[in-house]
């Protein structure tokens, strides 16, 4: 059983179709079909059956899945070890973070990294989805929640303050009638965030005007007068046309955690980036910027 075939098999399992597996792996649809057929010929039985909801595993496919995932774990461990022992300051460094953090906090760190080490290419994977570090979906991640995956080296990097923001027109309307101003919030999946609870508690009579997983989009809706939003201060302060609205108490801030797999602890380009981040983004250094 070849790893290349197993990798395609796992992509089909996770994607539910040959087409989705092909898109995920960047190969052609016929290639996926040929490799799956090769596996089925080797197993001498079908590994998938077609349903209205897509491809599902047969009993034989279930048996192969356990072996395939074990092979994947071994391949990924080898890949991480080889990457972690890479001593040259060159190559791609995959970084996962929220879009606002990458754009308004991490950008100076990455600019300094490439200035010092031009052969290192930072690749930012921006979004709210928590990527899987053991599977090398990213080399390092910056998050507002601690890591729970096994074998992750993590630490608290800094604390980010949050503020209440709106356009000048929105701020003026709040003076006359706070309940007339709409609320711009995180979406349902992030409704448990402490800033959401803070905003709803302070403005119980205000209507929900807009929700988004993206803080940058929230800032743009604020700018267009749609309502008020709690935003990370680096984003809100840097958005021209927004102003911070004073309140008796401030919205809760969030800690930023950085983590990477233990196998990558010797990766020089990762260590170089973390050294710069420590120097530029510690609570004291960031507050002075």
Secondary structure, 3 states (H helix, E strand, C coil): CCHHHHHHHHHHHHHCCHHHHHHHHCCCHHHHHHHHHHHHHHHCCCCEEEECCEEEECHHHHHHHHHHHHHHHHHHHHHHHHHHCCCCCCEEEEEEECHHHHHHHHHHHHHHHHHHCCCEEEEEEECCCCCCCCCCCCCEEEECCCCCCCCEEEEEEEEECEEEEEEHHHHHHHHHCHHHCCEEECCHHHCCCHHHHHHHHHCCCCCEEEECCCHHHHHHHHHCCCCEEEEEHHHHHHCCCEEECCCCCCCCCEEEEEEEEHHHCCCHHHHHHHHHHHHHHCHHHHHHC
